[in-house]
């Protein structure tokens, strides 16, 4: 699903960014330009970021 239409960023793009080390909205903005144009995607991008971080943490707990 598209999260940021201005920069064609998908939920999968955010997931990949998290897997590569992105941890904050600031890093996400720097990496993918999310919420840098019209800003309408900011809350949805934050939700997707938090979801991806939770999945990553869950995966690390299972691996430990």
N, C-alpha and C positions, 0 to 999 in steps of 0.2 A: 504494500500500500504506500502511496506517496504521502510523505509527511510535509515536505517543503516543495510547493509547486514552483516557486521562484527559481530554485536551484535544482529541481528534479531529484531531491533526496528521498530515498525510500526507507522504510523501516529496516530493510536488510542492510542498507548502507550504514545506518546507525549501529546495528548489531555488529557489523564488520569492524567499524571504528572502535567499538568497545573491546572486541577481541584483539585489536592491535594496540590497545593501551589507553584509549580515550576514557576519561573518568568524570569529567565535569562538562557543564554546558559551555563554558568558555572554550575548552578544548574542542568541543563539538563544533562551535561556531568557527573557530580557527581552521579546523580540518575540513568541514563540509559546507561552511558558509550558511548553516541553518540559522534562521531568525535574524539575518543581516539585512534583509531588504524590506519587506512589508511587515514582518514580525508576527503575522497571524499564526504561524506554525510553532511558536515558542513553547506554548504549554503542551502541545501534543509531542513535540520533540523531547521535552523534559520527561514526560511520561514514558516514552519509548526508551530514553536513556536509562531511566531508573529501572525499567523492566529488564533491559539487557544486562545491567549491572547486577540485578538480583539473580538472573539466570547464571551469570558468570560465577557469582559467589556460591550459588547452590552447587554448581558443577565442581567447584574447587573443594567444597565440603565433602562431596561424595568421593572425590579422588583421594582425599586425605585419610 
